[in-house]
Amino acid sequence: MSDNRPKGPVSRRLSNLRLNQKIHAPLTGKSPLVAAAAAALLVALPASVSGAGASQEGPVITAAALGGDPATHQHRLHTAKPGPPPSAEQLNPIPAEGDQSYVSLDTAQWENAKSIVHAVEDRNLPPYAAVISIATALQESKLYNLTVAVDHDSLGLFQQRPSCGWGSPDQVTNPNYAANAFLNALQQVVPDFQKTPLWQAAQNTQQSAFPFAYAQWQDQAAKIVSQILGKH
């Protein structure tokens, strides 16, 4: 991620939780302790974004605090027959905002995008979750798996920081793990993401210093998701 996110009191409490509950898709049947942790996390989030470049104290996200370990969520083989791509409304229930950016993708970037989309499918989440995830990864890494730390100790597709509880360096540079860690946080921090503008859903999950930057990738992310979902 592209800023320094200090740990706050709620962050430290969440970091100390150690729950070995396996993740589900979607997360259901959480224990009272997990539910309490999620509720505390939501209360701790800022009510509004103070502006691009603002320094915010966001929660430290841990797999334990969010009810499961992304490493236990195994990536299944995607051998189903191609189906129709999702509708425009499914991809973008809330229209893109602001000027849009595009980058050409090479083979490595496409493979990383597929890993993210397949993680969303494995969890039976709607296509918009994949669009949010892809747009976030485009902003954070241009869909490259960053194996050398940038901006403190940020690594992987989502610039997830081991020091902030996202996982070990080896874990956050595993595309499947990284995608599931992001989706864990998205589902818990933004449970109504289907009704949330993309940049707000990404920002509440990532706690970036440049919150609106995610918005510029929504159109390309939707096209990427549509193409992947329509080809397997």
N, C-alpha and C positions, 0 to 999 in steps of 0.2 A: 504494500500500500504506500501511498505517496505522502506520508506525513508521520510525525512523531505522535503516537497516541499514548500518553501516560496512563498508568493504572490508577483508577479511583477506588473508593472504598467498596462499592458493589463489585467492581472488577476483581478486587482481591478476594472477596468472599466467594465469587463464582470460581475463581482459579483454584480454590481450596477444595471444591467439591470433587468427589471421586465416585462416580456412578458408573457401573459396568453394564448398564442396560443397552441392549442392541438396538440400533436404529430401525425404524419402520418406515414405510412409504404409503401414506403420510404418517407422521409420528402420532401414534395413538396409545392410549393406555399408559400414559406417563405416571410415574409414582408421584405422591404428594410433594416429595422433596424436589423432583424435577420441575413440577408445576410451580412451586414456590420460587425456585430459582429463575424460571422464565418470567414470572410476574415481577420479581425484583428487577430483572434486566430491563423490562419494558418501562417500569417506572423511572429507571435511571437515565433513559434516553432523553436528549434534549427535545423540547416541544417543537422547536423550529430550527432551521439552519440559519446561521448568522451571516453567511455569505461566502463567496469563493475566497479561498486562502485563509479562512478563519481557523484558528486552532481550537479543536474540540477534545473534550475528555470523553472517549467512548469506552464501552465495556470491553473487557478482554474476553474473547470468545473461546471457550474450551469445549472439546467434544463431550467431556464428562458433564459439564454444566448444561449442555443442550440435549442430554438424554441418549447419547450413543457415541460410538467411536467410528469415524468414517472408514477406518481401516478394516472394520468387520463387514462393511457393505461391499459385497463382491460384485464385480462387473460381469453381467451375464452376456452370453453370446447373442448377438443381434442378427438373427438369420431369418426373421420374419419376411414375408413377401412385401414388396413395396406397396404402400397405401397412398391414398390421396394426401397431398400436403395439407397442413392445417389452414384454416381460413384466415383471412386478414384480421378478422375480429378476435380469433383465438390467439394469434401472434401478438397483436397490439390492441388489447381491450381499451387502452388509453393511448391516444395518438402521440407520436413523437413530438418533442418540443425543441425549438431552436434549429439552428443550422446543423446539417448532418455531415459526417465525415466518412470516408471510405478508404480502405487500404486493400491492395492486392494480396491474396493469401497464397502461400506456397504449400507444399505437401505437409510439412510439419505443422503448420498452423491449422490446416484442415483436419489433421488427425487429432490435434488437441481439441478442436471444436467438436468433433465427433464424440470424444470422451466426455465432454461436458453434457452434450445432448443426451447421450446414452445414460448418464447418471440421472438425469431428469426423468427419463423414461422408466428406469428401474424403480424410481420412487413413485411412479404413477402421478406425477405432477403435471399441470397443464403446460402447453407450449410456451406461455408467457414466462414461466419460470426459466425456461431455456434461453429465451430472449434476454431476460435480465442478466442471466449468468454470462452469456456470450458477450453482451455489451460491457459488462464489468471487466471481463478478461481482456477485451479489446483495449479498454482504457488503461488497465493496469500493466499489461505485458504485450499488447498487440497479438495475443494468442501464442506467444512463445513461452516455453517452460524455462523460466529464469533459474539457472542452477548456480549462478554467482550472485551473492547478495547485493541488492541495491537499496539505497535509502535505509540505513541501519542494517537490519537483518532480513529484509523482505525478500521472499523467494517464490518461485512457481508462477502459475498462470494468473493468480489473483494477488500477487505480492503479499502473501500471508506471512506474518512474523512469528517465528518460533518463540521469541521472548514474550509474546502476547498470548501464548496458549493455543495457537492454531495447530501445533504438531511439531514433530522434529523436522530438521532440514530434509531428511530423506522422505518423510511423509508428505510435506507440502510441495515437494517437487515430483510427486507421483500424481499425474493428472486426474486419475479417478479419485484418489483420496482428497485432493484439493477441491475438486468439484463438489464432493459430498460434504466436505467441511463448510464450504460456502453455502450449500443448500440447507444444511443443518441450521446455520445461523439465520439465513433468510426466513425459513419457516417459523423460527422462534421469535425473532426480532420484528418481523413484518408479517404476521399471520394473515393479514388481509392484502397481501401483495397484489392480488388480482385487481384490486381497486386503487392501487397506489401508482402514481407516475413512476416510470422506470428509474429516473435519477434519484428519486427519494428512497425507493426500495433498495437500490444499490448503496446509496450513501448511509442509510441506517444500518446496513450490514457491514460496510467497510470502514465508515467513519473517516473519510478522506478530508484533506484540507481544501479540495476543489470539488465540492458536491455536484455541481451542475455539469461537470465534464463528462459524466456517464451518459448524459442525454444525447450527445452527438453521435453515438454508435447504435441507436435503436433501429434505424432503418436497415443498416447492414446486418445487424444481429438477426433481425427477423428474416431476412433473405437467406442467411446461412442456415438457420434452424429449419426453414421451409425446405431448403434443398436437401438437408440431411434426412429429415423425416420422410421425405418423399422418395428416398432412394434405397431404403432397406426394409 
